[in-house]
Every structure is written in C-alpha cells, then in structure tokens.
C-alpha cells in the first residue's frame, strides 16, 4: 500500500472507494503513482494513479488511470495571505463546493460542455483522519492547457462561448441544480478586502497606468456589490445559472490535435471549486477580461455576446428564457464585479512569472501584456460606472 501525496490516503483505499464492487484489490490491480507538478495551483496537490489490471475483463471495464486531487494550501496562497485559519476555512468551503457539484451532476452528460468523470470524493474532515480528496477521470498526456499569456485565441473563445451556452441551456432545463449553490461562503468581507488590497499593487507595478485609479474602485470590491452583481439575475428578470467562476486558461483542457486550429475542441472544463448560482455573463466576462488581449476583447465583445445568444436559441428554441438585450445588460452588470478577480489574478500571475519564467525578456513581455489587459479592464470599468 503506497501513500499518496504525503497524505493518509493509500492506493488500496482509493481503489476500494472508486470501485467498491471489486474484491481482492491487491490481486486484480497493480498501481503506479506519479505525483504531478502543479506550480500554478492554489488549492491542491495532484497525482496520477496508473492502474494495471491483471484480468482482461477488468481492462475492458475500468480505466487505465485515475487522477486524484488532495486539497491543500499552496505557497501561491500563503505568499498572498498569511491568515492560516482563514485559509483553512476557505479550503474547506471550496472543497465542499466542488464535491457537491460532482455529486449533484452524477456524471450526467451535458452535450457541448465536457467535464471529468467523477469516481469518488470526500470533503475535508468528512471522513475522520482524512484530508479530503477528489478522484476523477485522468487526462494526463492526452490534452493541453494554455499559459495565461498569450491566453485564448479567438476560435478558442468562440468554442468556450458555445460551451457556456450549452451548459446554461442544460441548467435552464434543470433549475433544481442551482439550489445548493445560492450560498457564497468563499465571498466574504475578508476575501473581498484581500482582492482589493492585492489589486492596489497594480499602482506600483505600472504607476503611469494605474496610479490613483484602483483606490476609487473600493466600493466595487465590497461584499454588498459582489452579492448584488451575482444575484443580478433577479433584477434583470432572467433565470440564474451555475457559474464556474474560475474560467482561466489553466482550467480548460483542449484536444492537442485541434487546439490551435480554427475548430478547436474542448476535452474538459476542470476545477469547480468556486461554483455558485449567479449571472449568465460572469464566466463570459472572466474569459474576456484577462484571457485575451484588450484588442481582441474590444473588437469581438458584442459579437461574442450575440453568438452566445444565438447558440442558446439554437439549443432551446422558443424555450430560451433570455433575450439578446438581457445578455448585453447582464454582461455590463457583472463586468465591474468580475474585475475584482481579474485584477487580483493579474497581480498573482505577475508574481508567478517572477518565479517561473527564467528568461528575462520573455518574462517582461508576459508581465507587460498582463498589465495591459488589467489597464483595459480598469478603463472599461470606469466607462461602465461613469466614474
């Protein structure tokens, strides 16, 4: 029995939980563990367990590998926030969120919105003596994700817009899915203050662009504003959806063969730790704010929102509960709120490149592009709120 990731979990325990119908686990399967590097992770340690089945029928029925994630607070987080007790509670909340999502979905097929097959999960402290874990379909070596810079191409963004429309159509048809996610435990005053405090570092990173421009936005970093934006589906008279909330480049896995073509294919959307019930355009705004260049966003923003609505119409027909005007209104309504996370993310990624990108020229170019995207976001927030 081999322990995983320095945790209390053993391969035998994990296999028994994932496939409880299997007896004589040690005779029927041999396991090999590969601990995976995940330098960009905030909340997990990850590993791949290769499963070498000894029976032909098992090889046909069961996967050849599984992916396990054990919740942990990484150095990327402690480098920003030293409140360990607060971070532990955040970790518990995020893990519970993701477990709830996978259990609720129960591996239902959502056409156009792929997500990993779920085998087993435990929340932090749900099982005495265990740290919590999530065991999912393994994509290692089969797919690719993108770096923050350059980010998504236009065909990839179009593919993501279609995927979100497919997901939202599914949720519109299954409104009961939104009920467990009306809480926002991870969005509290301390968290919003952290986002605002870190975002102010932009003023020192690029004074010519940001000096005196972040502090006036403080009221848009409050929990009151956050909750109002998230729940704005009520004032806009549209149904809520389940928002991913962290649709950045590393959380979208692409088919390697098609990812850089005009017809890219999404293999899986991953990391549902921050899901909540909210506005239809939260994820769209997150993708566009820092997932692409300012120029690409501004040149295609309206067309992409139109595309989202057209995809909904194609899927749902007369059942589509959202008008095109409502889509555009929803986007403007959540744009300032989503900027909280985008500006915070730019600060984090800027620091990560200091650690991970050794080539000074490439590092400087990537950091400059991050700051350019942040400037575009700030400029457009000012325009939307007429400040």
C-alpha positions in Angstrom: 0.0 0.0 0.0 1.5 3.3 -1.1 0.5 6.6 0.4 -0.4 9.5 -1.9 1.0 13.0 -1.8 2.2 12.7 1.7 -1.4 12.2 2.8 -3.2 9.5 4.8 -4.6 8.0 1.6 -3.3 4.8 0.2 -3.8 3.4 -3.3 -5.8 0.5 -1.9 -8.2 2.8 -0.1 -8.7 4.9 -3.2 -9.4 2.0 -5.5 -11.8 0.4 -3.0 -13.7 3.7 -2.8 -13.8 4.2 -6.5 -14.7 0.7 -7.4 -16.4 -0.9 -4.3 -17.6 -3.9 -6.3 -14.1 -5.1 -6.8 -12.9 -7.7 -4.3 -9.2 -8.8 -3.9 -8.0 -5.4 -5.0 -4.3 -6.3 -4.4 -4.7 -9.3 -6.7 -6.6 -7.6 -9.5 -4.7 -4.4 -10.0 -1.2 -3.0 -9.6 -0.9 0.7 -9.0 1.8 3.1 -10.0 1.8 6.7 -8.7 3.1 9.8 -10.5 3.0 12.9 -8.4 2.4 15.8 -10.8 3.9 19.2 -10.7 1.3 22.0 -10.5 3.2 25.2 -9.9 0.1 27.3 -10.8 -2.1 25.6 -8.2 -3.6 27.5 -5.3 -5.6 24.8 -3.5 -4.5 21.3 -4.3 -1.8 18.7 -4.7 -2.3 16.3 -7.6 -1.3 12.8 -8.7 -1.9 10.3 -11.5 -2.5 6.6 -10.5 -1.8 4.2 -13.3 -4.0 1.1 -13.0 -2.5 -2.2 -14.4 -5.4 -4.7 -14.3 -4.5 -8.4 -14.2 -7.7 -9.6 -15.8 -8.8 -8.9 -19.4 -12.4 -8.2 -18.4 -11.2 -5.6 -15.9 -9.1 -3.9 -18.5 -12.2 -3.5 -20.7 -14.4 -2.3 -17.9 -12.2 0.0 -15.8 -10.0 3.0 -16.6 -6.2 2.5 -17.1 -5.6 5.5 -14.8 -7.3 7.9 -12.5 -6.5 11.4 -11.3 -6.5 12.4 -7.6 -6.5 15.8 -6.1 -5.9 16.3 -2.3 -6.9 19.8 -1.0 -4.0 21.8 0.4 -3.0 25.4 0.8 -0.1 26.0 -1.6 2.7 28.5 -1.4 0.9 30.6 -4.0 -1.8 31.3 -1.4 0.3 31.7 1.7 2.5 34.1 -0.2 -0.5 36.4 -0.5 -2.4 35.8 2.7 -0.8 34.7 6.0 -4.2 34.1 7.8 -3.8 30.3 8.0 -7.0 29.7 10.0 -9.0 31.8 7.4 -7.3 29.9 4.6 -8.1 26.6 6.1 -11.8 27.5 6.3 -11.7 28.7 2.7 -10.2 25.4 1.7 -13.0 23.5 3.4 -15.6 25.6 1.7 -14.0 25.3 -1.8 -13.6 21.6 -1.4 -17.2 21.1 -0.3 -18.4 23.2 -3.2 -16.6 21.0 -5.8 -17.7 17.8 -4.1 -21.3 19.0 -4.1 -21.1 19.9 -7.8 -19.8 16.4 -8.9 -22.2 14.5 -6.7 -25.1 16.6 -7.9 -24.2 16.1 -11.5 -23.8 12.4 -11.1 -21.8 12.1 -14.3 -24.7 13.4 -16.4 -23.8 14.1 -20.0 -24.0 17.8 -21.0 -23.6 18.0 -24.7 -21.1 20.7 -25.6 -19.8 21.1 -22.1 -17.4 18.3 -21.2 -16.2 17.8 -17.6 -14.3 15.0 -15.9 -15.9 11.7 -15.0 -16.3 11.5 -11.2 -15.2 8.4 -9.3 -15.1 9.4 -5.6 -14.8 12.4 -3.4 -14.5 13.3 0.3 -14.8 16.7 1.8 -12.2 18.0 4.2 -12.7 16.2 7.6 -15.8 14.4 6.2 -14.0 11.1 6.9 -12.2 11.2 10.3 -8.4 11.2 9.8 -8.7 12.0 6.1 -7.7 15.2 4.4 -10.3 15.2 1.7 -9.9 14.1 -1.9 -11.4 14.1 -5.3 -10.8 11.2 -7.8 -11.6 12.0 -11.4 -11.0 11.0 -15.0 -7.4 11.3 -15.9 -6.4 13.4 -18.9 -2.7 13.4 -18.3 -0.7 13.4 -21.6 -3.9 13.4 -23.7 -4.7 17.1 -23.6 -3.1 20.5 -23.2 -3.9 23.7 -21.4 -2.7 27.2 -22.2 -0.4 29.7 -20.5 -2.0 32.9 -19.2 -0.1 34.7 -21.9 -0.8 34.7 -24.8 -4.1 33.1 -23.5 -7.0 32.1 -25.7 -7.2 32.5 -29.4 -10.4 33.9 -31.0 -11.6 30.4 -32.2 -11.0 29.1 -28.7 -13.0 31.8 -27.2 -15.8 31.1 -29.6 -15.7 27.5 -28.6 -15.9 28.4 -24.9 -18.8 30.7 -25.6 -20.7 27.8 -27.3 -19.8 25.6 -24.3 -21.2 28.0 -21.8 -24.4 28.4 -23.8 -24.7 24.6 -23.8 -24.1 24.5 -20.1 -26.6 27.3 -19.4 -29.2 25.7 -21.5 -28.8 22.5 -19.5 -29.2 24.4 -16.2 -32.2 26.3 -17.5 -33.8 22.9 -18.2 -32.7 21.6 -14.7 -33.2 24.6 -12.4 -33.1 22.4 -9.3 -29.3 22.2 -9.9 -28.9 25.8 -8.8 -30.4 25.4 -5.3 -27.3 24.1 -3.4 -25.1 26.9 -4.7 -27.0 30.0 -3.6 -24.5 30.5 -0.7 -21.3 32.4 -1.2 -19.2 31.3 1.7 -15.9 32.0 -0.1 -17.0 35.6 -0.9 -16.9 37.4 2.4 -15.6 40.7 3.6 -12.1 39.3 4.3 -11.9 37.8 0.9 -13.1 41.0 -0.9 -10.6 43.1 1.2 -7.9 40.7 0.1 -8.8 41.2 -3.6 -8.8 45.0 -3.2 -5.6 45.1 -1.2 -3.7 42.9 -3.7 -5.2 44.8 -6.7 -3.8 48.0 -5.4 -0.3 46.6 -6.1 -1.0 47.5 -9.8 -0.5 51.1 -8.9 3.2 50.3 -8.0 3.7 47.8 -10.9 2.8 50.4 -13.5 2.3 53.9 -12.0 1.7 55.6 -15.4 -1.3 53.4 -16.0 -2.7 52.8 -12.5 -1.6 55.4 -10.0 -4.7 56.7 -8.3 -7.0 54.6 -10.4 -7.6 51.5 -8.2 -8.4 53.1 -4.9 -11.5 54.9 -6.2 -12.9 51.5 -7.1 -13.1 50.3 -3.5 -16.9 50.3 -3.3 -17.0 47.8 -6.2 -14.9 45.4 -4.1 -17.4 45.2 -1.3 -19.4 42.2 -0.4 -22.6 44.2 -0.9 -21.6 45.0 -4.5 -20.5 41.4 -5.1 -23.7 39.9 -3.9 -25.7 42.4 -5.9 -23.9 41.5 -9.1 -24.1 37.8 -8.5 -27.8 38.0 -7.8 -28.5 40.5 -10.6 -30.3 37.8 -12.5 -33.3 38.8 -10.3 -33.3 42.5 -11.3 -32.6 41.5 -15.0 -35.5 39.1 -14.9 -33.5 36.1 -16.2 -33.0 32.6 -14.6 -29.8 32.0 -12.7 -27.1 29.6 -13.8 -24.3 27.7 -12.1 -21.2 29.9 -12.6 -17.8 28.2 -12.8 -16.1 31.5 -11.6 -12.5 30.5 -12.4 -12.6 30.0 -16.2 -9.0 30.9 -16.7 -6.6 29.3 -19.3 -5.4 26.6 -17.0 -8.9 25.3 -16.2 -9.7 24.5 -19.9 -8.2 21.3 -21.3 -8.0 21.2 -25.1 -7.7 18.4 -27.7 -4.0 18.6 -28.6 -4.6 18.0 -32.3 -7.2 20.7 -32.8 -6.5 23.3 -30.2 -4.6 25.7 -32.5 -6.9 25.3 -35.5 -9.9 27.2 -36.5 -12.1 24.5 -35.0 -10.6 23.7 -31.5 -12.2 21.1 -29.3 -12.6 21.3 -25.6 -11.7 18.0 -23.9 -12.8 19.1 -20.4 -13.5 22.0 -18.1 -12.0 21.4 -14.7 -11.8 22.9 -11.2 -15.3 23.6 -10.0 -14.3 24.8 -6.5 -15.8 28.3 -6.8 -19.2 27.3 -8.4 -22.2 29.4 -7.3 -25.6 30.4 -8.6 -25.3 33.6 -10.4 -25.5 35.8 -13.5 -25.2 34.2 -17.0 -22.3 36.5 -18.0 -19.9 36.1 -15.1 -17.9 33.4 -16.8 -18.0 35.2 -20.2 -16.6 38.3 -18.6 -13.9 36.3 -16.8 -12.8 34.7 -20.1 -12.7 38.1 -21.9 -11.2 40.3 -19.2 -7.8 38.6 -18.9 -8.0 35.5 -21.1 -7.4 37.5 -24.3 -5.7 40.8 -25.3 -7.6 44.1 -24.8 -7.8 44.5 -28.6 -9.3 41.1 -29.2 -11.9 41.6 -26.4 -13.0 45.0 -27.5 -13.2 44.1 -31.2 -15.2 41.0 -30.6 -17.1 41.6 -27.3 -20.5 42.4 -28.8 -20.3 39.7 -31.5 -19.4 37.1 -28.9 -22.4 38.1 -26.7 -24.5 37.8 -29.8 -23.0 34.4 -30.5 -23.9 33.2 -27.0 -27.5 34.2 -27.5 -27.6 32.6 -31.0 -26.3 29.3 -29.5 -28.9 29.4 -26.8 -31.6 30.0 -29.4 -30.3 27.1 -31.5 -30.3 24.7 -28.5 -33.6 25.8 -26.8 -35.6 27.5 -29.5 -38.8 29.0 -28.0 -37.8 27.8 -24.6 -34.8 30.2 -24.4 -35.7 32.5 -21.5 -33.1 35.2 -22.3 -33.3 37.9 -24.9 -30.3 39.4 -26.7 -30.8 42.7 -24.8 -30.7 40.9 -21.5 -27.4 39.2 -22.4 -25.8 42.5 -23.1 -27.3 44.0 -19.9 -26.1 41.1 -17.8 -22.6 41.5 -19.2 -22.4 45.2 -18.3 -23.9 44.5 -14.9 -21.3 42.0 -13.8 -18.2 43.4 -15.5 -17.1 45.6 -12.6 -17.6 42.7 -10.1 -15.7 40.2 -12.2 -12.8 42.7 -12.5 -12.2 42.1 -8.7 -10.9 38.6 -9.6 -9.3 39.6 -12.8 -7.2 42.4 -11.3 -6.3 40.2 -8.4 -5.3 37.4 -10.8 -3.1 39.7 -12.8 -1.2 40.6 -9.6 -0.8 36.8 -8.8 0.2 35.8 -12.3 2.7 38.8 -12.5 4.4 37.4 -9.3 4.3 33.8 -10.6 6.2 34.8 -13.7 8.9 36.2 -11.5 9.3 32.8 -10.1 8.7 30.6 -13.1 9.9 32.4 -16.2 13.7 32.5 -16.2 14.1 34.3 -19.5 14.1 38.0 -18.6 12.9 39.2 -22.0 10.0 36.7 -22.1 9.1 37.4 -18.5 9.0 41.1 -19.1 6.8 40.7 -22.3 4.3 38.5 -20.4 4.1 40.8 -17.4 3.6 43.8 -19.7 0.8 42.0 -21.5 -0.8 41.1 -18.2 -0.7 44.8 -17.1 -2.1 45.9 -20.5 -5.1 43.6 -20.0 -5.6 44.9 -16.5 -5.4 48.5 -17.8 -8.1 47.7 -20.4 -10.3 46.2 -17.7 -9.9 49.3 -15.4 -10.6 51.7 -18.3 -13.8 49.8 -19.2 -14.9 49.6 -15.6 -14.6 53.4 -15.3 -16.6 53.7 -18.5 -19.4 51.4 -17.3 -19.8 53.0 -13.9 -19.3 56.5 -15.3 -16.6 57.4 -12.7 
